[in-house]
């Protein structure tokens, strides 16, 4: 959970870039989104396969939503 929190908190650094440089801002957030997806794929093998949403699944989905909103 800590790694995902770090990835999502880095997305707020995009607000430090001026508004005129929209491409740079979007590239930062898109890179972090792809990093989060890669991290989820890496840890998927270590987690048990269950048919319901766990607290970690809800947390990860909330972090993806935060990255998407930013």
Biopython code that builds the backbone (N, CA, C, O; Angstrom):
import numpy as np
from Bio.PDB.StructureBuilder import StructureBuilder

atoms = [
    (1, "UNK", "N", (0.822, -1.191, 0.000)),
    (1, "UNK", "CA", (0.000, 0.000, 0.000)),
    (1, "UNK", "C", (0.870, 1.262, 0.000)),
    (1, "UNK", "O", (0.498, 2.285, -0.573)),
    (2, "UNK", "N", (2.010, 1.172, 0.639)),
    (2, "UNK", "CA", (2.895, 2.332, 0.707)),
    (2, "UNK", "C", (3.466, 2.725, -0.638)),
    (2, "UNK", "O", (3.602, 3.911, -0.939)),
    (3, "UNK", "N", (3.800, 1.738, -1.444)),
    (3, "UNK", "CA", (4.344, 2.027, -2.777)),
    (3, "UNK", "C", (3.290, 2.710, -3.636)),
    (3, "UNK", "O", (3.585, 3.666, -4.353)),
    (4, "UNK", "N", (2.069, 2.217, -3.562)),
    (4, "UNK", "CA", (0.989, 2.820, -4.347)),
    (4, "UNK", "C", (0.693, 4.237, -3.858)),
    (4, "UNK", "O", (0.391, 5.118, -4.662)),
    (5, "UNK", "N", (0.775, 4.458, -2.566)),
    (5, "UNK", "CA", (0.574, 5.800, -2.021)),
    (5, "UNK", "C", (1.659, 6.743, -2.531)),
    (5, "UNK", "O", (1.377, 7.894, -2.864)),
    (6, "UNK", "N", (2.891, 6.262, -2.593)),
    (6, "UNK", "CA", (3.985, 7.089, -3.100)),
    (6, "UNK", "C", (3.783, 7.432, -4.572)),
    (6, "UNK", "O", (4.011, 8.568, -4.986)),
    (7, "UNK", "N", (3.357, 6.453, -5.356)),
    (7, "UNK", "CA", (3.120, 6.692, -6.784)),
    (7, "UNK", "C", (2.014, 7.739, -6.964)),
    (7, "UNK", "O", (2.141, 8.647, -7.786)),
    (8, "UNK", "N", (0.949, 7.608, -6.204)),
    (8, "UNK", "CA", (-0.175, 8.542, -6.359)),
    (8, "UNK", "C", (0.151, 9.929, -5.815)),
    (8, "UNK", "O", (-0.313, 10.930, -6.360)),
    (9, "UNK", "N", (0.934, 9.998, -4.762)),
    (9, "UNK", "CA", (1.282, 11.316, -4.230)),
    (9, "UNK", "C", (2.222, 12.062, -5.176)),
    (9, "UNK", "O", (2.234, 13.293, -5.194)),
    (10, "UNK", "N", (3.002, 11.333, -5.955)),
    (10, "UNK", "CA", (3.858, 11.985, -6.949)),
    (10, "UNK", "C", (3.051, 12.636, -8.066)),
    (10, "UNK", "O", (3.556, 13.523, -8.755)),
    (11, "UNK", "N", (1.825, 12.216, -8.250)),
    (11, "UNK", "CA", (1.008, 12.808, -9.316)),
    (11, "UNK", "C", (0.699, 14.277, -9.043)),
    (11, "UNK", "O", (0.420, 15.035, -9.971)),
    (12, "UNK", "N", (0.747, 14.677, -7.793)),
    (12, "UNK", "CA", (0.466, 16.076, -7.468)),
    (12, "UNK", "C", (1.622, 16.996, -7.849)),
    (12, "UNK", "O", (1.471, 18.217, -7.817)),
    (13, "UNK", "N", (2.775, 16.429, -8.209)),
    (13, "UNK", "CA", (3.870, 17.269, -8.695)),
    (13, "UNK", "C", (3.544, 17.857, -10.062)),
    (13, "UNK", "O", (4.186, 18.815, -10.492)),
    (14, "UNK", "N", (2.568, 17.303, -10.739)),
    (14, "UNK", "CA", (2.162, 17.849, -12.039)),
    (14, "UNK", "C", (1.590, 19.254, -11.897)),
    (14, "UNK", "O", (1.618, 20.034, -12.849)),
    (15, "UNK", "N", (1.077, 19.579, -10.729)),
    (15, "UNK", "CA", (0.518, 20.914, -10.521)),
    (15, "UNK", "C", (1.614, 21.972, -10.349)),
    (15, "UNK", "O", (1.323, 23.168, -10.373)),
    (16, "UNK", "N", (2.858, 21.546, -10.176)),
    (16, "UNK", "CA", (3.963, 22.491, -10.062)),
    (16, "UNK", "C", (4.401, 23.005, -11.432)),
    (16, "UNK", "O", (5.108, 24.008, -11.521)),
    (17, "UNK", "N", (3.989, 22.332, -12.484)),
    (17, "UNK", "CA", (4.338, 22.736, -13.848)),
    (17, "UNK", "C", (3.313, 23.767, -14.313)),
    (17, "UNK", "O", (2.121, 23.607, -14.054)),
    (18, "UNK", "N", (3.756, 24.817, -14.992)),
    (18, "UNK", "CA", (2.808, 25.850, -15.446)),
    (18, "UNK", "C", (1.702, 25.283, -16.337)),
    (18, "UNK", "O", (1.888, 24.275, -17.019)),
    (19, "UNK", "N", (0.563, 25.944, -16.314)),
    (19, "UNK", "CA", (-0.606, 25.486, -17.073)),
    (19, "UNK", "C", (-0.371, 25.452, -18.575)),
    (19, "UNK", "O", (-0.980, 24.651, -19.284)),
    (20, "UNK", "N", (0.500, 26.309, -19.057)),
    (20, "UNK", "CA", (0.740, 26.371, -20.490)),
    (20, "UNK", "C", (1.415, 25.109, -21.020)),
    (20, "UNK", "O", (1.306, 24.804, -22.208)),
    (21, "UNK", "N", (2.097, 24.389, -20.172)),
    (21, "UNK", "CA", (2.813, 23.180, -20.576)),
    (21, "UNK", "C", (1.957, 21.951, -20.260)),
    (21, "UNK", "O", (2.329, 21.106, -19.445)),
    (22, "UNK", "N", (0.828, 21.876, -20.912)),
    (22, "UNK", "CA", (-0.129, 20.801, -20.660)),
    (22, "UNK", "C", (0.436, 19.431, -21.016)),
    (22, "UNK", "O", (0.162, 18.448, -20.327)),
    (23, "UNK", "N", (1.209, 19.360, -22.071)),
    (23, "UNK", "CA", (1.789, 18.091, -22.483)),
    (23, "UNK", "C", (2.714, 17.502, -21.423)),
    (23, "UNK", "O", (2.697, 16.298, -21.170)),
    (24, "UNK", "N", (3.515, 18.360, -20.810)),
    (24, "UNK", "CA", (4.419, 17.888, -19.759)),
    (24, "UNK", "C", (3.647, 17.400, -18.542)),
    (24, "UNK", "O", (3.993, 16.387, -17.935)),
    (25, "UNK", "N", (2.601, 18.131, -18.197)),
    (25, "UNK", "CA", (1.783, 17.726, -17.046)),
    (25, "UNK", "C", (1.119, 16.375, -17.292)),
    (25, "UNK", "O", (1.098, 15.506, -16.421)),
    (26, "UNK", "N", (0.581, 16.221, -18.489)),
    (26, "UNK", "CA", (-0.093, 14.963, -18.811)),
    (26, "UNK", "C", (0.883, 13.804, -18.913)),
    (26, "UNK", "O", (0.540, 12.676, -18.561)),
    (27, "UNK", "N", (2.091, 14.062, -19.387)),
    (27, "UNK", "CA", (3.066, 12.982, -19.497)),
    (27, "UNK", "C", (3.490, 12.477, -18.125)),
    (27, "UNK", "O", (3.730, 11.281, -17.955)),
    (28, "UNK", "N", (3.584, 13.364, -17.151)),
    (28, "UNK", "CA", (3.928, 12.933, -15.790)),
    (28, "UNK", "C", (2.843, 12.034, -15.231)),
    (28, "UNK", "O", (3.132, 10.959, -14.704)),
    (29, "UNK", "N", (1.605, 12.465, -15.342)),
    (29, "UNK", "CA", (0.501, 11.690, -14.777)),
    (29, "UNK", "C", (0.316, 10.377, -15.536)),
    (29, "UNK", "O", (0.043, 9.346, -14.921)),
    (30, "UNK", "N", (0.458, 10.399, -16.841)),
    (30, "UNK", "CA", (0.317, 9.173, -17.622)),
    (30, "UNK", "C", (1.424, 8.181, -17.286)),
    (30, "UNK", "O", (1.174, 6.979, -17.200)),
    (31, "UNK", "N", (2.628, 8.669, -17.097)),
    (31, "UNK", "CA", (3.731, 7.795, -16.704)),
    (31, "UNK", "C", (3.465, 7.169, -15.343)),
    (31, "UNK", "O", (3.728, 5.982, -15.144)),
    (32, "UNK", "N", (2.954, 7.941, -14.419)),
    (32, "UNK", "CA", (2.635, 7.404, -13.091)),
    (32, "UNK", "C", (1.479, 6.410, -13.163)),
    (32, "UNK", "O", (1.463, 5.427, -12.423)),
    (33, "UNK", "N", (0.521, 6.656, -14.041)),
    (33, "UNK", "CA", (-0.580, 5.713, -14.213)),
    (33, "UNK", "C", (-0.074, 4.386, -14.765)),
    (33, "UNK", "O", (-0.490, 3.323, -14.303)),
    (34, "UNK", "N", (0.807, 4.439, -15.734)),
    (34, "UNK", "CA", (1.388, 3.212, -16.277)),
    (34, "UNK", "C", (2.262, 2.503, -15.241)),
    (34, "UNK", "O", (2.310, 1.273, -15.211)),
    (35, "UNK", "N", (2.944, 3.260, -14.403)),
    (35, "UNK", "CA", (3.735, 2.676, -13.325)),
    (35, "UNK", "C", (2.839, 1.963, -12.332)),
    (35, "UNK", "O", (3.183, 0.883, -11.853)),
    (36, "UNK", "N", (1.695, 2.551, -12.017)),
    (36, "UNK", "CA", (0.757, 1.929, -11.084)),
    (36, "UNK", "C", (0.182, 0.635, -11.664)),
    (36, "UNK", "O", (0.014, -0.350, -10.946)),
    (37, "UNK", "N", (-0.112, 0.641, -12.941)),
    (37, "UNK", "CA", (-0.622, -0.575, -13.583)),
    (37, "UNK", "C", (0.438, -1.670, -13.568)),
    (37, "UNK", "O", (0.136, -2.830, -13.287)),
    (38, "UNK", "N", (1.672, -1.301, -13.870)),
    (38, "UNK", "CA", (2.761, -2.279, -13.843)),
    (38, "UNK", "C", (2.964, -2.828, -12.440)),
    (38, "UNK", "O", (3.212, -4.022, -12.272)),
    (39, "UNK", "N", (2.863, -1.971, -11.432)),
    (39, "UNK", "CA", (3.009, -2.419, -10.051)),
    (39, "UNK", "C", (1.896, -3.390, -9.676)),
    (39, "UNK", "O", (2.141, -4.391, -9.002)),
    (40, "UNK", "N", (0.672, -3.096, -10.115)),
    (40, "UNK", "CA", (-0.434, -3.997, -9.814)),
    (40, "UNK", "C", (-0.232, -5.357, -10.472)),
    (40, "UNK", "O", (-0.546, -6.385, -9.872)),
    (41, "UNK", "N", (0.286, -5.375, -11.690)),
    (41, "UNK", "CA", (0.557, -6.640, -12.368)),
    (41, "UNK", "C", (1.663, -7.432, -11.671)),
    (41, "UNK", "O", (1.620, -8.662, -11.635)),
    (42, "UNK", "N", (2.638, -6.740, -11.125)),
    (42, "UNK", "CA", (3.736, -7.412, -10.431)),
    (42, "UNK", "C", (3.255, -8.054, -9.138)),
    (42, "UNK", "O", (3.626, -9.187, -8.830)),
    (43, "UNK", "N", (2.429, -7.337, -8.380)),
    (43, "UNK", "CA", (1.996, -7.890, -7.094)),
    (43, "UNK", "C", (0.827, -8.860, -7.234)),
    (43, "UNK", "O", (0.462, -9.523, -6.263)),
    (44, "UNK", "N", (0.235, -8.956, -8.417)),
    (44, "UNK", "CA", (-0.921, -9.846, -8.606)),
    (44, "UNK", "C", (-0.554, -11.300, -8.372)),
    (44, "UNK", "O", (-1.389, -12.080, -7.913)),
    (45, "UNK", "N", (0.684, -11.680, -8.680)),
    (45, "UNK", "CA", (1.105, -13.066, -8.482)),
    (45, "UNK", "C", (1.266, -13.411, -7.008)),
    (45, "UNK", "O", (1.112, -14.571, -6.625)),
    (46, "UNK", "N", (1.571, -12.425, -6.181)),
    (46, "UNK", "CA", (1.803, -12.677, -4.764)),
    (46, "UNK", "C", (0.507, -12.682, -3.943)),
    (46, "UNK", "O", (0.499, -13.122, -2.793)),
    (47, "UNK", "N", (-0.571, -12.198, -4.532)),
    (47, "UNK", "CA", (-1.841, -12.119, -3.804)),
    (47, "UNK", "C", (-2.695, -13.353, -4.077)),
    (47, "UNK", "O", (-2.634, -13.927, -5.164)),
    (48, "UNK", "N", (-3.486, -13.756, -3.097)),
    (48, "UNK", "CA", (-4.357, -14.921, -3.327)),
    (48, "UNK", "C", (-5.474, -14.584, -4.321)),
    (48, "UNK", "O", (-5.949, -13.449, -4.375)),
    (49, "UNK", "N", (-5.875, -15.562, -5.085)),
    (49, "UNK", "CA", (-6.947, -15.383, -6.068)),
    (49, "UNK", "C", (-8.291, -15.651, -5.372)),
    (49, "UNK", "O", (-8.596, -16.792, -5.025)),
    (50, "UNK", "N", (-9.076, -14.610, -5.175)),
    (50, "UNK", "CA", (-10.393, -14.730, -4.565)),
    (50, "UNK", "C", (-11.410, -14.089, -5.500)),
    (50, "UNK", "O", (-11.052, -13.273, -6.349)),
    (51, "UNK", "N", (-12.663, -14.454, -5.345)),
    (51, "UNK", "CA", (-13.692, -13.969, -6.258)),
    (51, "UNK", "C", (-14.360, -12.672, -5.798)),
    (51, "UNK", "O", (-15.258, -12.174, -6.477)),
    (52, "UNK", "N", (-13.947, -12.126, -4.683)),
    (52, "UNK", "CA", (-14.561, -10.903, -4.164)),
    (52, "UNK", "C", (-13.496, -9.828, -4.002)),
    (52, "UNK", "O", (-12.299, -10.116, -4.009)),
    (53, "UNK", "N", (-13.950, -8.575, -3.855)),
    (53, "UNK", "CA", (-13.031, -7.451, -3.679)),
    (53, "UNK", "C", (-12.517, -7.429, -2.253)),
    (53, "UNK", "O", (-13.298, -7.456, -1.302)),
    (54, "UNK", "N", (-11.211, -7.381, -2.106)),
    (54, "UNK", "CA", (-10.615, -7.238, -0.788)),
    (54, "UNK", "C", (-10.393, -5.752, -0.512)),
    (54, "UNK", "O", (-10.631, -4.911, -1.379)),
    (55, "UNK", "N", (-9.945, -5.441, 0.679)),
    (55, "UNK", "CA", (-9.660, -4.049, 1.023)),
    (55, "UNK", "C", (-8.533, -3.501, 0.148)),
    (55, "UNK", "O", (-8.543, -2.326, -0.218)),
    (56, "UNK", "N", (-7.570, -4.345, -0.183)),
    (56, "UNK", "CA", (-6.477, -3.914, -1.049)),
    (56, "UNK", "C", (-6.978, -3.611, -2.457)),
    (56, "UNK", "O", (-6.522, -2.649, -3.075)),
    (57, "UNK", "N", (-7.899, -4.404, -2.970)),
    (57, "UNK", "CA", (-8.467, -4.136, -4.295)),
    (57, "UNK", "C", (-9.207, -2.800, -4.312)),
    (57, "UNK", "O", (-9.078, -2.027, -5.261)),
    (58, "UNK", "N", (-9.968, -2.534, -3.280)),
    (58, "UNK", "CA", (-10.687, -1.256, -3.198)),
    (58, "UNK", "C", (-9.721, -0.086, -3.112)),
    (58, "UNK", "O", (-9.941, 0.956, -3.730)),
    (59, "UNK", "N", (-8.642, -0.261, -2.340)),
    (59, "UNK", "CA", (-7.626, 0.776, -2.209)),
    (59, "UNK", "C", (-6.940, 1.043, -3.552)),
    (59, "UNK", "O", (-6.758, 2.193, -3.950)),
    (60, "UNK", "N", (-6.565, -0.034, -4.240)),
    (60, "UNK", "CA", (-5.893, 0.121, -5.528)),
    (60, "UNK", "C", (-6.804, 0.805, -6.546)),
    (60, "UNK", "O", (-6.351, 1.668, -7.298)),
    (61, "UNK", "N", (-8.072, 0.431, -6.575)),
    (61, "UNK", "CA", (-9.017, 1.067, -7.502)),
    (61, "UNK", "C", (-9.221, 2.537, -7.166)),
    (61, "UNK", "O", (-9.368, 3.365, -8.065)),
    (62, "UNK", "N", (-9.229, 2.865, -5.880)),
    (62, "UNK", "CA", (-9.352, 4.267, -5.477)),
    (62, "UNK", "C", (-8.128, 5.061, -5.913)),
    (62, "UNK", "O", (-8.254, 6.213, -6.328)),
    (63, "UNK", "N", (-6.953, 4.461, -5.824)),
    (63, "UNK", "CA", (-5.732, 5.142, -6.256)),
    (63, "UNK", "C", (-5.708, 5.333, -7.773)),
    (63, "UNK", "O", (-5.246, 6.364, -8.262)),
    (64, "UNK", "N", (-6.205, 4.339, -8.519)),
    (64, "UNK", "CA", (-6.312, 4.502, -9.971)),
    (64, "UNK", "C", (-7.287, 5.631, -10.309)),
    (64, "UNK", "O", (-7.034, 6.411, -11.227)),
    (65, "UNK", "N", (-8.375, 5.722, -9.591)),
    (65, "UNK", "CA", (-9.343, 6.798, -9.823)),
    (65, "UNK", "C", (-8.712, 8.151, -9.520)),
    (65, "UNK", "O", (-8.938, 9.116, -10.250)),
    (66, "UNK", "N", (-7.926, 8.230, -8.455)),
    (66, "UNK", "CA", (-7.247, 9.478, -8.126)),
    (66, "UNK", "C", (-6.285, 9.883, -9.222)),
    (66, "UNK", "O", (-6.247, 11.050, -9.612)),
    (67, "UNK", "N", (-5.510, 8.943, -9.725)),
    (67, "UNK", "CA", (-4.593, 9.255, -10.826)),
    (67, "UNK", "C", (-5.350, 9.695, -12.065)),
    (67, "UNK", "O", (-4.913, 10.606, -12.769)),
    (68, "UNK", "N", (-6.465, 9.069, -12.335)),
    (68, "UNK", "CA", (-7.269, 9.434, -13.509)),
    (68, "UNK", "C", (-7.843, 10.839, -13.355)),
    (68, "UNK", "O", (-7.879, 11.603, -14.319)),
    (69, "UNK", "N", (-8.288, 11.182, -12.159)),
    (69, "UNK", "CA", (-8.876, 12.502, -11.915)),
    (69, "UNK", "C", (-7.806, 13.604, -12.031)),
    (69, "UNK", "O", (-8.058, 14.675, -12.583)),
    (70, "UNK", "N", (-6.635, 13.322, -11.509)),
    (70, "UNK", "CA", (-5.552, 14.311, -11.587)),
    (70, "UNK", "C", (-5.165, 14.520, -13.035)),
    (70, "UNK", "O", (-4.270, 15.314, -13.327)),
]
sb = StructureBuilder()
sb.init_structure("model")
sb.init_model(0)
sb.init_chain("A")
sb.init_seg("    ")
for serial, (resi, resn, name, xyz) in enumerate(atoms, 1):
    if name == "N":
        sb.init_residue(resn, " ", resi, " ")
    sb.init_atom(name, np.array(xyz, "f"), 0.0, 1.0, " ", f" {name:<3s}", serial, name[0])
structure = sb.get_structure()
